[in-house]
Amino acid sequence: MTDKKPLRLPSARLVAIAAVAGVLSGAGVVAFRHIGSESEVQVAAVADAGLCEGASTRIASLKPFLKGQVAAMSATDKPRVIPLSFKGPEAKDMTLADLGGKAVLLNLWATWCVPCREEMPALNALEKEKGGPDFEVVAVNIDTGSDDKPNAFMSEYNIDALKLYRDSSMGVFNVLKKEGLAFGLPATLILDGNGCLLAAMNGPAAWDSEDAKALVSAAK
């Protein structure tokens, strides 16, 4: 198989494209999904407070690494567990809790998103080097329809280290948009082993850079 690479575009143009994608996604193609009753949310918040009790220390340790190629990543001032569900590699329903306590770089992407296509090989390289029992790049594809398009893209561009996580309902994007964490694609979160949010960014990054690797090492 030929190891193809997506078209390389200037980073400024990639960010501009991502911003346009955010505007389009806010133009009515994405609808919010109701998440539980008020009492359910309150109960979940209490539980999350316990899970994320030590997250502030981890966030503080990350801040010196939010620079260079990952300077657009912002540490959160509100560590919390965000309820996200999607399909795993075997098309089974799962949540972040099913990832076995790993730190996670969660990335939302789609085959029609140019900056997403641009950064997928870098995410693949990051998973190859840093992935293991304590860390995983979880790239969740949000194309509607079947798995054919994302599978074809991953095969064509030799994305061989990332597993195919899917949410064809775009529910994950809707949740992150409601949380103020996604305005377009790609959108990326760093989560600790308890699923607590540590940092987030919108737009592409050079995830195979030394800056990104150092950030991931600090997040473990």
C-alpha positions in Angstrom: 0.0 0.0 0.0 1.3 3.5 -0.8 1.8 5.6 2.2 -0.2 8.7 1.1 -0.2 12.0 2.9 -3.0 14.6 2.9 -2.4 18.0 1.3 -0.1 20.1 3.6 -1.6 23.6 4.1 -0.2 26.6 6.0 -1.3 26.5 9.6 -2.9 29.9 9.4 -5.1 28.7 6.6 -6.0 25.5 8.5 -7.1 27.5 11.5 -9.2 29.7 9.2 -10.9 26.7 7.7 -11.6 25.3 11.1 -13.2 28.6 12.1 -15.4 28.5 9.0 -16.4 24.9 9.9 -17.4 26.2 13.3 -19.6 28.9 11.8 -21.2 26.4 9.5 -21.9 23.9 12.3 -23.6 26.7 14.2 -25.8 27.5 11.2 -28.4 24.9 12.0 -26.9 21.6 10.9 -26.1 20.6 14.5 -28.9 20.3 17.1 -28.4 20.0 20.9 -29.4 16.8 22.6 -31.0 17.0 26.0 -28.8 15.4 28.7 -30.9 14.1 31.6 -33.1 15.9 34.1 -31.9 18.7 36.4 -31.7 16.3 39.4 -29.7 13.8 37.3 -27.2 16.5 36.4 -26.9 17.6 40.0 -26.2 14.0 41.1 -23.6 13.6 38.3 -21.9 16.8 39.3 -21.5 15.6 42.9 -20.0 12.3 41.7 -17.7 14.2 39.3 -16.5 16.5 42.0 -15.1 13.4 43.8 -13.5 11.9 40.7 -11.9 15.2 39.7 -10.7 16.2 43.2 -7.0 15.9 42.2 -7.4 17.3 38.7 -6.4 20.8 39.6 -2.9 19.7 40.5 -2.6 17.8 37.2 -3.8 20.9 35.3 -1.2 23.1 37.0 1.5 20.6 35.9 0.3 20.8 32.3 0.4 24.6 31.9 4.2 24.9 31.3 3.8 22.5 28.3 1.0 24.5 26.6 3.4 26.2 24.2 4.9 26.0 20.7 2.9 23.7 18.5 0.3 23.1 21.1 0.0 26.7 22.4 -3.6 26.9 21.3 -4.5 24.2 23.9 -6.0 25.9 27.0 -6.0 24.5 30.5 -9.5 24.3 31.9 -10.5 26.2 35.1 -13.4 23.8 35.6 -12.2 20.1 35.7 -15.2 17.9 35.3 -16.4 14.6 33.7 -18.3 15.3 30.5 -20.8 12.5 29.6 -19.7 11.3 26.2 -20.8 8.1 24.4 -19.8 6.7 21.0 -19.2 3.5 19.2 -16.0 1.5 19.8 -13.8 -0.3 17.3 -16.2 -3.2 17.2 -19.2 -0.9 16.9 -20.2 -1.5 20.5 -21.6 1.4 22.6 -19.0 2.7 25.0 -18.0 5.7 27.1 -14.6 7.1 28.3 -15.0 4.9 31.4 -14.5 1.9 29.2 -10.9 3.0 28.3 -9.5 1.4 31.5 -8.3 4.5 33.4 -6.1 5.8 30.6 -5.2 9.4 30.0 -6.9 10.3 26.7 -6.3 12.8 23.9 -9.9 12.9 22.5 -10.1 14.3 19.0 -13.2 14.8 16.9 -12.8 14.6 13.1 -14.6 14.0 9.9 -13.5 13.0 6.4 -15.0 16.2 4.9 -13.0 18.4 7.3 -9.8 19.5 5.6 -7.8 20.4 8.8 -8.9 17.1 10.3 -7.5 15.2 7.3 -4.3 17.2 7.6 -3.7 16.3 11.3 -4.7 12.6 11.2 -1.2 11.3 10.2 0.3 13.3 13.1 -2.3 11.9 15.5 -1.4 8.4 14.2 2.3 9.0 14.8 1.5 10.3 18.3 -0.4 7.1 19.1 2.4 4.9 17.7 5.0 6.6 20.0 3.0 7.4 23.1 0.1 5.0 23.1 0.0 2.2 25.7 -1.7 1.1 28.9 -1.6 4.7 30.3 -2.5 6.8 27.3 -4.5 6.6 24.0 -5.4 8.9 21.2 -9.1 8.4 20.8 -10.1 9.9 17.4 -13.9 9.9 17.2 -15.2 10.2 13.6 -18.5 12.0 13.2 -19.3 11.4 9.6 -23.0 10.5 9.2 -23.9 7.3 7.5 -21.9 4.0 7.5 -18.3 3.4 8.4 -17.3 3.2 4.7 -15.9 6.7 4.3 -13.7 6.8 7.5 -12.5 3.3 6.9 -11.5 4.2 3.3 -9.7 7.4 4.4 -7.8 5.6 7.1 -6.8 2.8 4.7 -5.8 5.3 1.9 -3.6 7.4 4.2 -2.1 4.5 6.2 -3.7 5.5 9.5 -2.8 2.2 11.1 -2.3 3.0 14.8 -5.6 4.7 15.6 -8.7 2.7 16.2 -11.9 3.7 14.5 -14.2 5.3 17.1 -17.5 6.6 15.7 -20.5 8.8 16.4 -22.6 9.1 13.3 -25.3 11.0 15.3 -22.8 13.8 16.1 -24.0 13.6 19.7 -20.4 14.0 21.0 -20.0 17.2 19.1 -23.3 18.5 20.3 -22.3 17.8 24.0 -19.0 19.5 23.6 -20.6 22.5 21.8 -23.0 22.9 24.7 -20.1 22.8 27.1 -18.4 25.5 25.1 -15.6 23.2 24.0 -16.3 22.8 20.3 -17.2 25.4 17.7 -16.1 23.4 14.7 -13.7 20.6 13.7 -11.2 19.4 14.7 -11.8 19.7 18.4 -9.5 18.1 21.0 -9.6 17.4 24.7 -7.0 16.1 27.1 -8.6 14.0 29.9 -7.0 12.2 32.8 -7.5 8.6 33.8 -10.7 9.4 35.6 -12.1 11.1 32.5 -11.7 14.6 34.0 -11.2 17.4 31.6 -7.7 19.0 31.8 -7.4 21.0 28.7 -9.1 21.7 25.3 -8.6 23.4 22.0 -10.3 24.0 18.6 -8.4 23.7 15.4 -5.5 21.5 14.2 -2.1 21.0 15.7 1.2 19.2 14.9 0.5 16.3 17.2 3.7 14.5 16.2 5.8 17.5 17.3 8.1 17.4 20.4 5.8 20.0 22.1 2.8 17.6 21.7 4.8 14.6 23.0 5.9 16.5 26.0 2.4 17.6 26.8 1.1 14.0 26.5 3.9 12.8 28.8 2.9 15.4 31.4 -0.8 14.4 31.2 -0.2 10.7 32.0 
